[in-house]
Amino acid sequence: MLAIESQGAEISDGFIPLIDMKQLQGSHRSEIVQQIGHACQHYSFFLVKNHGISETNMNNILGTTREFFKLPEPEKMKFCTNDPNKSIKLFMGFKDEIQNLFISREALRFSTYPFEDYVNEWPENPPSLRKDVMEYCTSVKKDGTCTSRGNI
């Protein structure tokens, strides 16, 4: 991988900012926050390294999400809603009005923190989903990069 520096963050292969999260809780926190802000403003996304989440934890959550999206359509459709107030929503895609075509993209968005307020709303299938999401979110929160919503 080719890496160059931009505003303190490395640029992976010359295109995607790569931010080292190791110092997020240290004396260089403000620099890391600035790197994240710069990446969001100029690239809309970024990669991270030294995030503290184990490879096992990442593999578990990735495997579980693959299993969820392979479930039969009726099982997934339980979470499809247009209600903006629902804490869990399945998105199936959107229509591009200009090109008059449907862009298929499945995404499940749900609230994750505090767990006890939402865990019973999460999908029961695959059976490992609730456990894997809680472990993943706990790792993310412990690392100091807490989020209040989960996307799979």
C-alpha positions as CSV (number, residue, x, y, z in Angstrom):
1,M,0.0,0.0,0.0
2,L,1.3,3.4,-1.0
3,A,0.9,5.9,1.8
4,I,1.4,9.7,1.7
5,E,0.6,12.4,4.3
6,S,-2.3,14.8,4.1
7,Q,-3.1,17.1,7.0
8,G,-1.2,14.6,9.2
9,A,-3.2,11.6,8.1
10,E,-1.7,9.1,5.7
11,I,-3.4,8.7,2.3
12,S,-3.9,5.0,1.4
13,D,-3.0,4.3,-2.2
14,G,-3.2,8.1,-2.8
15,F,-7.0,8.3,-2.4
16,I,-8.3,7.4,1.0
17,P,-7.1,9.0,4.3
18,L,-5.7,6.5,6.8
19,I,-6.0,7.8,10.3
20,D,-4.0,6.2,13.2
21,M,-6.4,6.1,16.1
22,K,-3.6,5.1,18.6
23,Q,-3.3,8.6,19.9
24,L,-7.0,9.4,20.0
25,Q,-7.0,9.2,23.9
26,G,-3.5,10.6,24.2
27,S,-1.8,14.0,24.0
28,H,-2.4,14.2,20.3
29,R,-6.2,13.9,20.5
30,S,-6.8,17.3,18.9
31,E,-4.6,16.4,16.0
32,I,-6.5,13.2,15.4
33,V,-9.8,15.0,15.6
34,Q,-8.6,17.5,13.1
35,Q,-7.5,14.7,10.8
36,I,-10.9,13.1,11.0
37,G,-12.6,16.5,10.3
38,H,-10.4,17.1,7.3
39,A,-11.0,13.6,5.9
40,C,-14.8,14.0,6.3
41,Q,-14.8,17.5,4.7
42,H,-12.5,16.6,1.8
43,Y,-13.0,12.9,1.2
44,S,-16.3,12.0,2.9
45,F,-14.8,8.9,4.5
46,F,-11.6,7.5,5.8
47,L,-9.8,4.3,6.9
48,V,-8.5,3.8,10.5
49,K,-5.7,1.7,12.0
50,N,-4.8,0.9,15.6
51,H,-8.5,1.2,16.5
52,G,-8.2,-1.4,19.3
53,I,-11.0,-3.7,17.9
54,S,-9.8,-7.3,17.7
55,E,-9.7,-9.2,14.4
56,T,-11.9,-11.8,15.9
57,N,-14.5,-9.2,16.9
58,M,-14.4,-7.7,13.4
59,N,-14.7,-11.1,11.7
60,N,-17.7,-12.0,14.0
61,I,-19.6,-8.8,13.2
62,L,-18.9,-9.1,9.4
63,G,-19.9,-12.8,9.4
64,T,-23.1,-12.1,11.3
65,T,-24.1,-9.2,9.0
66,R,-23.5,-11.4,5.9
67,E,-25.8,-14.0,7.5
68,F,-28.5,-11.3,8.2
69,F,-28.5,-10.2,4.5
70,K,-28.8,-13.8,3.3
71,L,-31.9,-14.4,5.3
72,P,-35.2,-14.9,3.4
73,E,-36.8,-11.7,2.2
74,P,-39.8,-12.0,4.6
75,E,-37.5,-12.2,7.6
76,K,-35.6,-9.1,6.6
77,M,-38.8,-7.2,5.7
78,K,-39.9,-7.2,9.3
79,F,-37.6,-4.3,9.7
80,C,-38.6,-2.3,6.6
81,T,-40.4,0.9,7.5
82,N,-41.0,4.5,6.4
83,D,-41.5,5.6,10.0
84,P,-38.6,8.0,10.8
85,N,-39.2,7.5,14.5
86,K,-38.4,3.8,14.5
87,S,-35.2,2.9,16.2
88,I,-34.5,0.1,13.6
89,K,-35.0,0.3,9.8
90,L,-34.1,-1.8,6.8
91,F,-33.3,0.2,3.7
92,M,-33.6,-1.6,0.4
93,G,-32.4,1.0,-2.0
94,F,-33.6,4.2,-3.6
95,K,-34.9,5.5,-7.0
96,D,-32.6,7.8,-9.0
97,E,-35.2,10.1,-10.5
98,I,-32.7,11.7,-12.9
99,Q,-31.6,8.4,-14.5
100,N,-35.0,6.7,-13.8
101,L,-33.5,3.6,-12.2
102,F,-33.6,1.8,-8.8
103,I,-30.3,1.6,-6.9
104,S,-30.4,-1.6,-4.8
105,R,-28.6,-1.4,-1.5
106,E,-29.6,-3.1,1.6
107,A,-28.7,-1.5,4.9
108,L,-30.0,-2.1,8.5
109,R,-29.8,0.9,10.7
110,F,-30.6,0.6,14.4
111,S,-29.9,2.3,17.7
112,T,-27.3,0.6,19.9
113,Y,-26.6,2.7,23.0
114,P,-27.5,2.2,25.7
115,F,-27.9,-1.5,24.8
116,E,-30.6,-2.2,27.4
117,D,-32.9,0.3,25.7
118,Y,-32.7,-1.3,22.3
119,V,-31.3,-4.8,22.3
120,N,-34.8,-6.4,22.4
121,E,-35.7,-4.6,19.2
122,W,-32.7,-6.0,17.3
123,P,-33.2,-8.9,14.9
124,E,-33.3,-12.4,16.5
125,N,-31.8,-13.9,13.4
126,P,-29.1,-14.8,12.9
127,P,-29.0,-16.0,16.5
128,S,-25.5,-14.5,17.1
129,L,-26.4,-11.0,15.9
130,R,-27.3,-9.5,19.3
131,K,-24.3,-10.9,21.0
132,D,-21.9,-9.9,18.2
133,V,-23.3,-6.4,17.9
134,M,-23.0,-5.8,21.6
135,E,-19.4,-7.1,21.7
136,Y,-18.5,-4.9,18.7
137,C,-20.2,-1.8,20.1
138,T,-18.6,-2.4,23.5
139,S,-15.1,-2.5,21.8
140,V,-15.9,0.7,19.8
141,K,-17.1,2.5,22.9
142,K,-14.1,1.3,25.0
143,D,-11.8,2.6,22.4
144,G,-13.3,6.1,22.7
145,T,-15.0,6.2,19.3
146,C,-18.5,5.7,20.6
147,T,-21.5,6.0,18.3
148,S,-25.1,5.9,19.1
149,R,-26.4,4.2,16.0
150,G,-25.3,1.0,14.3
151,N,-25.3,0.3,10.6
152,I,-24.9,-3.1,9.2
